[in-house]
Amino acid sequence: MLLIRCPWCGPREEVEFRYGGQAHIAFPADPEALSDAAWGEWLFHRDNPKGAFRERWVHSAGCRRWFNARRDTVTHEIAATYVGTEPGA
C-alpha cells in the first residue's frame, strides 16, 4: 500500500485520497478569445511524463483539502507533498 503524506493530517493510506490531475496549470489569461479547439487543448491535454511529475491530490476521506505532490510516475514514489499555494517542492 502506498502512503501519502497529507500536509495537514500526516501520512495516510492511499485509499483516503483521490487524484486530481496535473498541478500548476494556469487558467487562460483571456478565455473569451479561445477557440473551441484551444479550449479543448487546455481542458483535456496534459503532460504525461515518465519520471518526476507534479500532481494535485485531495484527502477525500480525511480533511478534504487539496494539496500538490511530486511523484515519480515510474516507481510511484512520492518525493514531496506541499500546500497548493507553495511554488513547488
N, C-alpha and C positions, 0 to 999 in steps of 0.2 A: 504494500500500500504506500502511496506517495503521501508525504507530509508536506503541507503547505503552511507557511508561516503568515498568519494574518497580522498586519501591523498593529491591530488593537487587541486581538484575543490570543495571540501566540500560535504555536504550531498546532494544527488540527489535521485530521484525515481528509483526503481529497474528496470524499463523498459529501462533505459540507460545503463545497464550493461549486460555482458554475463559471465556465469560460465565457469571456465577453469580447474576444477578438483582439485585434492589433491595438496596441497603445500608441498614444501621441499622434493621433490623426487630427489634423487641423480642419475645422469647418471651413468651407469655401468663403472667401472674402466677399464675393458678390454672387450669392446663389441665384438671384434673378437672371443673371447673364448666362447661366449654364444651359447648354442644350440638353435634351433628353439623354443623348449618348454620354455627355460629360457627367451628368448626374448618375447614370448607371455605372460609369467608371468609378466615381467617388464612392458610391454606396456598396458596390459588390466586389471590386478588385482590390485585394490586399496583398501585401508581401507574404511569401511562403518560403522563407529561407531554411536552409539546412544549417543548424547551429544556433547561436545565440539569437534570441528574439524577445522583444518587449511586448507583453500582453496585458489585457485587462481581466481581472477576476472579481467576483463578488462572493462574499461569505454568506451565502444564502441560508444556511442552517445555523448561523451564529448572529453576529452583529449586523448583518445585512449591508455592510459598507463595501464600496468599490475600492480597489487598490490595483496597483500595477506590479508585475513580476517580470524578472529577466530569467527566461527558461531556455535551456538547450533543447531544441526540437528533435535531436537525435537520441540523447540519453534521458531526456525528460527531467534532468537535474535543474532545480530552481536555485539559481545563484543568489538572488536577492528579491525581496518584496519591499515595496515602498508606497507611500501615500500618493495618490494621483496628482496632487499639486506640486510634488517634487519633480525636478527635471529628469531624473532617471538615475538608477544606481549602476 
